[in-house]
Amino acid sequence: MEDSKKVHLPSIKEVLTDGCKFVINRIDLAAWFLLTSLVGMFAFGITFLPLIFVWLMPGWFITTVMLLGVMLGLSIFILSGTALTYAVYKSEKSGKCTFKEGLVWALQNFWPIVWLGTLATLVVMTGFMFLLVPGLVVGVLTSFYVLVYMDEGHKGISALVRSTEVVLRRPWAYIGKMIGIWLPLVLILSIWTWLVEELYKTFEYIGGLVEGVLTVLVGAVDVVIQMGVSVFAVYVLVVFYRAMSRGAEDYSEKSRPKVRVAYKALAVIGCLTLFAGSFFTGFILGNPMN
């Protein structure tokens, strides 16, 4: 009980106000995140190039190029997201940190981050296999895993368990404030998306050069808003992690053994499920009787 009293979460108004100021002051992060995301999308686009020459190239070559494109695109998105998270975290903790510094750190820690993300995905995915609520619960409990690795250096399952420890210090307050922040924002963004679609329909009646200019302008504003929301989302996560981890007891490998076992079990089940699904899909598609 005393441990919970040490956790003082910022108010929703404070997070919204400071978050908007942070996004405006660090618009450079949004710009670099947009640029790297575009590079990632371009890498994904490479996967479709071999399809143009499908009759001229062997099947194994087309498959190889497509897989390489997907892997390259995913890698760039992972590096981009990690770089943004690191830059926001370090900026809040010890002063301004550039996206370039975040990208350097992401490159140096690429494989541990990939392993962490894989584990978290398997655990959360398996949670959703047992209906919606378990998946949501696991997703909330493990939401700080990347920040835990950045802050304390815990890897693999240990990062997931440590994230769970931090969230469980004030779980309901954390969930309540997250809902209070994101529910109205999601509603506003939904209205904005609807408005953009209606504007595009209106521009079609105008036609000509004016239509092209207006479409580009609205599209540019839409992209800027999306990138700003991405930076804001990371900021919110960082702010709550810093508040909830402050004063927490040091982590031990013996901490919450049941949670550790549960996460390992979920990860194994998720891995086996993916393997079985791939195996049976390949078997069915390759069966000449089908």
N, C-alpha and C positions, 0 to 999 in steps of 0.2 A: 504493500500500500504506500509506504514511504517512497519507494522507487518510482511509483507512478506520479507522485506529487512533484517530483523533480522535473518532470517533462512539461514544458510550457509551450504549447503549439501557438503559432501566430494566428491572428484572427483572419477570417476570410477577406475582410476589407483590406487588411494589411498586405496579404499575399497578392491580391488583385492589383492594388496600387503599386507596390514595389515591383511586382512582376512586369507590369506595363512599362514602368520606368526603365527596368533592366532591358527589356526588348528594344525600346527606343534608343537607349544609350549604347547598346551592343548590336546595332543593326548589321555590323560587319559579320557577326556570327551567322545571322540569317542568310546573308549574301553568300558566304563561303559554303554554308550547308546546301544552299540551292545549287551552287556550281558543282559541288561534288555529287549531289543527287542526280544532276543532269548527266554527268559522266557515267554514273551507274546505270541510268536508263539507256544511254547510248550503248553500253556494254551488253545490256540485255537485248538491245536491238540487233546486235551482231548475230544472235542465235537464229534469226530469221533469214539472214543473207544466203546461207547454203540452199534454202528452199527454192531460191530463184533458179539455181542451177541443178535442181534435183535430178534431171535426166542426164547430166554430164558428169556427176560425181558419184563415187561409190557410197553405199549406205553407211559404212563404218566411218568415213570421213565426215559426212554430214552430222552424224550422231556425235562425233568427237568435238567438232566445232561448236555445236549447240550446247553441249555440256560445259565446255570451256567458257562460253559466253555467259551461261547461267552462273557458274562459279565465280567468274570475274565480277559480274554485276552484284552478286550477293556480297562478295568481299568488299567492294567499294561502298556499298550501303552500310555494312557493318563498321568499316573504318570511319565513314562520315558520321554516323550516329554516335559512335564512341568518342570521336574527336569533339563533337558538340557537347556531349555530356561532360567530358573532362574539362573543357574550357569554361563551361558554366560553373561546375563544381569548384574549380580552382579560383575562379573570379570571385565567387562568394566566400571562399575560405581565406584566401590570402592576397587578394588584389586581382588586377586585370590579367587575364590569360588569353592568348590569341588562339584562333582556330588552328594555326600552323603548329603551335605547341601541342595542342590536343591531338593533331594528326600524327605528330612524331611519337607521342606516347601510345597512341592506338597501334601504330606500326610495330612498336617494340613489344607490345602486349597482345598482339593479334591472336595467337593461338589460345592463350588462356581465356580471352574474351569469347572466342568461338566455342570453346568447350563449355564455358559458363552458360552461354546462350542456348547451346544444344541441350544441356541438362535442364535448364529452366523451361524450355519449350516442351521437352518430354514430360516433365513433372506436371506442368499446367495442362498439357494436352490430355494426359491420362486422367487428371482430375475432372476434365470435361466429359471424359468417357463415362464417368460415374454420375452423370447428370450435371446440370448447369451450376448449381450452388457449390459443390466441391471444387470445381474448376475456378470459379470466382474467388473462393476463399484462398486457394493455393496461389492464385495470381496476385492477390493483395499481399499475402504474407511474404512472397518472394520478390516484391516489386523493387526492393533496394539492392538487389544482388550485385549490379554493376558498381554502384556507389560504395558498397562494402568492399569490393575488390580494390577500388581506387583509394579508399580511405585507410583500410586496415590490411589489405593484401591477401585476404582469405580467398582461396580458390575452390572450384568445384562445389561439392555438396556443402562444404563449410560456409561458403558465401551465402547459400540459400538458407542454411540454418541460422546464420548470424542475422540475415535480413529478417527472418521470422522473429528472432529475439527482439530486435529493434521495434518491429511493428506491434508486437504483443505488449509493449510497455504502455501504449495508449491506443489500442486497436479501434475502438468505437469512435473516439474523437478524430482519429485519422480518417476513417471511412466517411464520417459525417461531414468533415470539412472538405474532403475531396468531392463528395456529392454536391455540397453547397457551392463549390467553385465551378465544377464542370457541367452541372445540369443546365444552368442558365447560359453558359458559353456554347454548349452544344445546340441549344435552342436558337441562339443568335446566329450561329454558323449555318444551321439548317435554313433559316430564313434568308441568309445571304446567298446560299447555294441556289435556292429557289429564285431569288431576285436575279442572279446572274443568268440563269436559264431563260427567264422571261426577257431579259435585256437582249440576249442573243436572238431570240425569236423576233423581237421588235426591230433589231438591226437588219434582219433579212428583208423587211419591207422597204428599208431605205435604199439598200443596194449601192453599187458603185464603190468609189474610193472611201467615202464616208463610212460605209459599213465596215470596211477593212480596218480603218483607223480606230473606230469605236470598239470593235471586237478586240483589237490588240490592247487598247488601253484598259478595258475591263478585265481581260485575261491577265494583264500585268498586275493590276491591283489584287486580283484573286490570288495570284502566286505569292505576292508580298504578304498578304494576310495569312496564307497557309504556312509560310516559312516563319512568320512571327509567332503563330500559334505553336509551332514545333519548338521554338526556343522557349516560349512561355511554359510549355508542358514540362520540359526538362528543368526549368527554374523551380517550378512548383515541387517537383520530386526532390530536388536538391534541398530546398528550404525545409521541407518536412523531415527529410533524413537527418539533416544537421540538428534540428530541434529535438528529434526523438532519440538520436544516438548520444546526445550530450549527457554526460553523467552515467552512461550505461556501464555495467560491470564488464571487465575484460572478458573476451571470448576464450573459451576452452574447448578442446576437441571432445571433452566429455559433456559439454553442454547439450541439454535436451536430446538424449540418446534416442528417445522414441520418435522425435521429429526427424532425426537423421536417418533412422531405419525406414521410416515412412517415405521419405523423399527418394531414398535408394530404390525402394520397392516400386514406386511410381515410375522412376526413370527406366528401370528394367522392363516393367510391363509395357511402357510406351515404346521402347526399343523393339521388344518382341512383336508388338502389334504392327509396327511399321514393317518389320521384316516379313511377318506372315502375310500382310496385305500385299507387299511387293511380290512375294513368292507365288501366291495364289493368282494374282493378276497376270503375272508372266505365264503361269501354267495354263490358265484359261485361254489367254490370247494365243499361246503357242500350240494348243491342242488342235490337231488337224480335224478332230471330230466337230469342232465348233464352227 
